Amino acid sequence: MGCNCINPNNPSIPKNTNSVINKVSNTGKWAFSVIHAWGNYILGDESKKHLAMSRATFCKSCDYAQIEPLLKIIPDSEIPEIEGRICKKCHCPLSAKLRSNQNCPLNLW
């Protein structure tokens, strides 16, 4: 007798299983993107540096870019105007966010 846990007619499987799977998949993609962005920051990827500098022109005057005291210990000598700042809209540290493949939550870049 085999497992019938993948039977779509099995009432023990929630109807929103695909939704849950999509959320987990999206969270995994987001986590990978964050790790990759911090890697770009740490390794000093030259192309991402230029990308970050152009994005910083928008972020440095944005009301959502606010100082996060815990991030002040992480220097950003390439873009000092965003050092220690976090986007209060998406809660991402700007030193990493600006070097990521993610878009601005306000569609500024």
C-alpha positions in Angstrom: 0.0 0.0 0.0 1.6 3.3 -1.1 1.4 6.8 0.2 -1.6 8.8 -1.2 -0.3 12.1 0.1 0.0 13.5 -3.5 -3.5 12.5 -4.4 -5.3 15.8 -5.3 -8.5 14.3 -4.0 -7.0 13.7 -0.6 -8.8 16.2 1.8 -5.8 16.2 4.1 -3.8 18.3 1.6 -4.6 22.0 1.9 -6.1 23.6 -1.2 -3.5 26.4 -1.1 -0.5 24.0 -1.4 0.6 25.7 -4.6 0.4 29.1 -2.9 2.6 27.8 0.0 5.1 26.3 -2.4 5.3 29.6 -4.4 5.9 31.6 -1.1 8.7 29.2 -0.1 10.2 29.4 -3.6 10.0 33.2 -3.6 11.5 33.4 -0.1 14.4 31.2 -1.3 14.9 33.4 -4.3 14.9 36.5 -2.1 17.4 34.9 0.3 19.7 34.0 -2.5 19.5 37.6 -3.8 20.4 39.0 -0.4 23.3 36.7 0.0 24.5 37.5 -3.5 24.2 41.3 -2.9 26.3 41.0 0.3 28.8 39.1 -1.7 28.9 41.9 -4.2 29.5 44.3 -1.4 32.2 42.3 0.3 34.1 41.3 -2.9 33.8 44.7 -4.4 32.4 43.7 -7.8 33.3 46.6 -10.1 30.2 46.5 -12.2 27.9 46.4 -9.1 29.9 49.3 -7.6 28.9 51.5 -10.6 25.3 50.3 -10.4 25.2 51.0 -6.7 26.6 54.5 -7.2 24.0 55.4 -9.8 21.2 54.0 -7.6 22.6 55.9 -4.6 21.8 59.2 -6.2 18.1 58.4 -5.6 18.5 56.8 -2.2 20.6 59.5 -0.5 17.7 61.9 -0.7 14.9 59.4 -0.1 12.8 59.8 3.0 12.8 56.0 3.4 16.6 55.8 3.6 17.2 56.1 7.3 20.1 55.5 9.6 20.1 52.0 11.3 22.4 52.2 14.3 23.5 48.5 14.0 24.6 49.0 10.4 26.8 51.9 11.3 29.5 49.4 12.1 29.6 48.2 8.5 31.6 50.8 6.5 30.7 51.7 2.9 33.7 53.7 1.9 32.7 53.6 -1.8 29.3 55.2 -1.1 29.5 57.0 2.3 26.2 58.8 1.9 24.3 55.5 2.3 26.6 54.0 4.9 24.6 52.6 7.8 21.3 53.3 6.1 18.4 50.9 5.6 15.4 51.3 3.3 12.4 51.6 5.6 10.1 50.5 2.8 11.7 47.1 2.2 13.9 46.9 5.3 17.1 46.1 3.3 20.5 47.5 4.1 21.3 50.0 1.3 24.9 48.9 1.1 23.7 45.5 -0.1 20.4 46.5 -1.8 22.1 48.9 -4.2 24.4 46.2 -5.3 21.7 43.6 -5.8 19.6 42.5 -8.7 16.5 43.6 -6.9 14.4 46.7 -7.8 13.7 49.7 -5.6 10.3 49.1 -3.8 9.4 52.6 -4.8 10.4 52.0 -8.5 13.0 54.8 -8.4 15.5 52.6 -10.1 
